[in-house]
């Protein structure tokens, strides 16, 4: 069984690209999706309504989401003794300018910018995820030249 990854993303297109990037990076076999921070908090067992806890190896977290935003979820994760050491990789659409009340929390996290190009997005998310999980990025196969 491979690494368990929780993708927390509300944007349908970004979600599909992220899952595709994980599949192309060889990490797509055990991916769970939450469409907002509240759903992710329930999956992680951080809500009173949670009936079980499913602990991933890594959370890929969007910041701007409905119901519960990324910084709020991140604070819940970091304040809980069971999840405080969980690896989190923040996916950001633009250079992040943290909100004053979340600046102390966000400055310690790893970020990856969501490139606007399709190939660049797949590469950036795949490489950042592999790095966050301490999995070596596989080099491209050597090209052979014929004379």
Residue pairs with C-beta under 8 A, 6 or more apart in sequence:
1 29
1 30
2 27
2 29
2 30
3 27
3 30
3 56
3 57
3 58
3 133
3 135
4 30
4 32
4 54
4 55
4 56
4 57
4 58
5 22
5 27
5 30
5 31
5 32
5 56
5 57
5 58
5 59
5 60
5 129
6 31
6 32
6 33
6 34
6 40
6 43
6 44
6 54
6 56
6 58
6 59
6 60
7 15
7 18
7 19
7 22
7 31
7 32
7 33
7 34
7 59
7 60
8 33
8 34
8 36
8 37
8 39
8 40
8 59
8 60
8 61
8 62
8 65
8 70
8 73
9 15
9 18
9 33
9 34
9 35
9 60
9 62
9 65
9 91
10 35
10 36
10 62
10 64
10 65
10 66
11 62
14 62
14 91
14 114
15 33
15 35
17 118
17 121
17 122
17 125
18 60
18 91
18 125
19 28
19 31
19 33
20 122
21 121
21 122
21 123
21 124
21 125
21 126
21 129
22 28
22 31
22 125
22 126
22 129
24 122
24 126
25 125
25 126
25 127
25 129
25 130
27 126
27 129
27 130
27 133
27 135
32 43
32 54
32 56
34 40
34 42
34 43
35 65
36 65
36 66
36 67
36 68
37 65
37 67
37 68
37 69
37 70
37 72
37 73
38 47
38 67
38 68
39 67
40 59
40 61
40 68
40 73
41 47
41 50
41 68
41 73
41 76
42 49
42 50
43 50
43 54
44 50
44 53
44 54
44 55
44 56
44 59
44 76
44 77
44 83
44 86
45 52
45 53
45 54
45 55
45 82
45 83
46 76
46 77
46 80
46 83
53 82
55 82
55 83
55 86
56 86
57 87
57 133
58 86
58 87
58 88
58 89
58 129
58 132
58 133
59 77
59 86
59 87
59 88
59 89
60 89
60 91
60 125
60 129
61 70
61 73
61 74
61 88
61 89
61 90
61 91
62 70
62 90
62 91
63 69
63 70
63 71
63 90
63 91
63 92
63 96
64 70
64 93
70 90
71 98
71 99
71 101
71 102
71 105
71 106
74 88
74 90
74 102
74 105
74 106
74 109
75 102
75 105
76 83
77 83
77 84
77 86
77 88
78 84
78 105
87 132
87 133
88 109
88 110
89 109
89 110
89 111
89 112
89 128
89 129
89 132
90 96
90 106
90 109
90 110
90 111
90 112
91 111
91 112
91 114
91 125
92 111
92 112
92 113
92 114
93 113
93 114
94 113
95 113
96 106
96 111
98 106
98 107
110 128
110 132
112 124
112 125
112 128
113 124
114 121
114 124
114 125
115 121
115 123
115 124
127 137
130 136
130 137
131 137
